[in-house]
Amino acid sequence: MNLIQVHVWRGGAKGAFQSFEVPRHASQTVLDVVTHIQRTLDATLAYRYACRVGMCGSCAMTVNGVARWTCRTHVDKVVKNDQIEIAPLRNLPVIRDLVTDMREFFDKWARAKGSFESDRTRQDDFAVLPPEDENRKQVDAAIECIGCGVCYSACDVVAWNPDYLGPAALNRAWTLVKDERDTAGVARLRAIAGDAGCHACHTHLSCTERCPKQLSPTASIAGLKRAVALAALRGEL
Amino acid sequence: MSTRAQTLLWMAQRVSAAVLALCVVVHLATMIYAVRGGLTAVEILARTRGSIAWLLFYMLFVLATVVHLPIGLRAVLGEWLGWRSPSRDAALLLFAAVLAWIGMRAVLGVFL
């Protein structure tokens, strides 16, 4: 039987890699590998997953040094010399083994005013946003984020500046800035501007390169920079 | 520092970068042209001394540098050294003043 050597992070912030031998199968994903270890080799291994089909965003890990969604990452794509190294996501506190604490990641969505605000009620008619509307096109291009944290883990600015809101929260804010129904307006721009916001982005594009949904948080952040600059020039900021 | 001030700093850095891009091209082109027949102080001073155009150009160059450099350094100090307290901005303001002083001194040195 074809085996692969899998080196898995064990412990919290301090710990070490533990090696396992896992049988290799056709179309096997990295999540399959971790699940095999937990179910047959070491039941104490902690990891997180839910949907297994790339929708929930809960299974992201660092595979061979690169943040990836493990449920849609085939072993064939990442294995090197029959070896794989699996670690928790970077830039987030490790709870245990492969499980990170995502609180700060999602708290930053709230800090970036990442929730829809509206003055409409259920008595109002539907807002009509045609697919060809330019603002809607920009929302559509950024809306499919599953909140996996891969971009946040890949971002060097997050590593250097812990207050930085990060690509996912800013991308979310951008979808709301361009949403004509949203009423947060300048208050949201204030929330996402400055040293901890969009202006901290160095356009390294790591988030865009790593996003498993092929979104471009970098483009969203650039859009926010333009929107904030315009607001500042108008004296609204 | 307020979010608005941080935003204005970012805008100032972008604008000064555009100015610097132009200034550096002109400066490099002048250097390449000037060294063709050998570079001498006499030749440089003959071009710059009393020239209002060169005076204004190099004053703009210095001004763009004075704006651009401390803002960039502000990010470097914050990210690499974790220096984010107000003392960082005070130190950079002093740095900008020193840059302006030595830059303008050099510009006037070849004009007067």
Interface residues (C-beta under 8 A of the other chain):
Chain A: V157 W160 N161 R190 A193 G194 D195 G197 H199 A200 K225 V228 A229 A232 L237
Chain B: M1 T3 R4 Q6 T7 L8 W10 M11 A75 G78 E79 W80 R84
